[in-house]
Amino acid sequence: MQAEPQKEHHWLQKLVGEWTSEMDAAMVPDKPPEKFVGTESVRSIGGIWTQGEGRGEIPGGGTATMVMTLGYDPARKKFVGTFIGSMMTHMWLYEGDLDASDRVLTLNAEGPDFSTEGRTTKYKDVIEFKSDDHRTLSSHMLMQDGTWVEFMTADYRRVK
């Protein structure tokens, strides 16, 4: 079986390359966001998947390694993927959609509610291409009152 790349697979290939990142993260309510820097290397897997490996500083001190895989499932008509990080034990499973402008990919997931132990909640990560060499990633968490709170934003600039 040989998968034929769809237009959505071609869109994902825009992620391929070497990137630097600057991140603002507010991990604790009522505290100002902290700034962190990192790098990310994204490669193509057969023109169907992308795998990005990031390294950088994390809230609380130290460095972490993160791995994100993204693809597109034509049968489900959804972008799919995973995210893991050396600073956590939860594997995030993504399912998402590209907006009509073909610039914004919203990835939905469910995971631990960091404000209430033993509870899970919904999350969304939003990747937006500002240009071919500049993209952003923002992470949002659904609060118990039904509002979405953005807790992390990152700017990625292509190095090559």
C-alpha positions in Angstrom: 0.0 0.0 0.0 1.4 3.4 -1.0 -0.4 6.5 0.3 -0.7 9.4 -2.1 -0.1 12.8 -0.6 -3.2 15.0 -0.5 -3.2 18.8 -0.4 -3.3 18.6 3.4 -0.1 16.5 3.4 1.6 19.1 1.2 0.5 21.8 3.7 2.3 20.0 6.5 5.5 20.0 4.6 5.7 23.8 5.2 6.8 22.8 8.7 9.9 21.0 7.5 13.2 22.7 8.4 15.2 24.1 11.3 13.6 26.7 13.5 14.4 28.8 16.5 11.6 29.6 19.0 10.8 32.2 21.7 8.0 31.2 24.0 5.9 33.1 26.6 4.3 30.7 29.1 2.1 31.5 32.1 1.9 28.3 34.0 0.7 29.7 37.3 -2.4 32.0 37.5 -1.9 35.6 38.6 1.8 35.5 37.6 3.2 37.2 34.5 4.3 35.0 31.6 7.9 33.7 31.6 10.1 33.8 28.5 11.9 30.8 27.1 14.0 30.0 24.0 14.5 26.8 22.1 15.1 25.1 18.7 13.1 22.7 16.6 14.0 20.4 13.8 11.1 19.2 11.6 11.5 16.4 9.1 9.2 14.8 6.5 8.3 11.2 6.7 7.5 10.1 3.2 5.7 13.3 2.4 2.8 12.1 4.5 3.9 12.9 8.0 6.0 15.4 9.8 8.0 14.8 12.9 9.3 17.8 14.9 11.8 17.5 17.7 12.2 20.5 19.9 14.6 21.3 22.7 14.4 24.2 25.0 14.0 25.7 28.4 10.8 24.9 30.4 8.9 26.6 33.2 10.3 25.5 36.5 13.9 25.4 35.2 15.9 23.0 33.1 15.5 21.9 29.6 13.2 19.5 27.8 12.8 17.6 24.6 9.5 17.5 22.9 8.3 15.5 19.9 5.3 16.3 17.7 4.1 14.1 14.9 1.5 15.4 12.4 -0.3 13.9 9.5 -3.6 13.9 7.7 -6.2 11.1 7.6 -8.2 11.3 4.4 -10.8 8.8 5.7 -11.6 10.9 8.7 -10.9 14.2 6.9 -8.9 15.3 9.9 -5.4 16.2 10.8 -4.0 13.8 13.3 -0.9 13.6 15.5 0.8 13.2 18.8 2.8 15.3 21.3 5.2 14.0 24.0 7.6 15.8 26.2 10.4 14.7 28.5 8.8 16.8 31.3 5.5 14.9 31.4 4.1 11.3 31.2 0.9 12.1 29.2 0.9 11.4 25.4 -1.3 14.0 23.7 -3.5 12.8 20.8 -4.4 15.4 18.3 -7.3 15.7 15.9 -7.9 19.0 14.0 -8.8 21.1 11.1 -7.2 23.7 8.8 -9.1 26.9 8.4 -10.4 28.3 5.1 -7.4 30.6 4.7 -5.0 27.6 4.8 -2.9 29.4 7.4 -4.3 28.2 10.7 -4.3 24.6 11.9 -6.3 24.0 15.1 -5.4 20.7 16.9 -7.7 19.5 19.7 -6.7 17.2 22.5 -7.7 16.0 26.0 -5.4 15.8 28.9 -4.8 16.4 32.6 -6.4 19.5 34.1 -3.4 21.1 35.8 -5.6 23.1 38.1 -7.6 20.1 39.5 -5.8 16.8 40.2 -7.5 13.7 38.8 -9.6 15.7 36.3 -9.1 15.9 32.5 -10.1 18.8 30.3 -9.9 19.9 26.6 -7.0 21.6 25.0 -6.3 23.2 21.7 -3.0 24.0 20.1 -3.2 26.5 17.2 -0.4 26.7 14.6 -0.6 29.8 12.4 1.7 30.6 9.5 2.5 34.3 9.4 4.8 33.8 6.4 6.8 30.8 5.0 9.6 31.5 7.5 7.5 32.6 10.6 4.8 30.6 12.4 3.2 30.8 15.8 1.9 28.1 18.2 -0.5 29.0 21.0 -1.9 26.5 23.6 -5.3 26.9 25.2 -7.0 25.1 28.0 -10.8 24.8 28.6 -11.5 26.0 32.2 -14.3 24.6 34.4 -16.4 27.7 33.8 -16.4 27.0 30.0 -13.9 29.7 29.0 -10.7 29.0 27.0 -7.5 30.4 28.5 -4.3 30.8 26.5 -1.4 29.8 28.6 1.5 29.6 26.1 2.5 31.3 22.8 5.6 30.7 20.8 7.1 32.4 17.8 9.1 30.2 15.4 11.5 31.6 12.9 13.0 29.4 10.1 16.8 29.1 10.3 17.0 27.0 7.1 
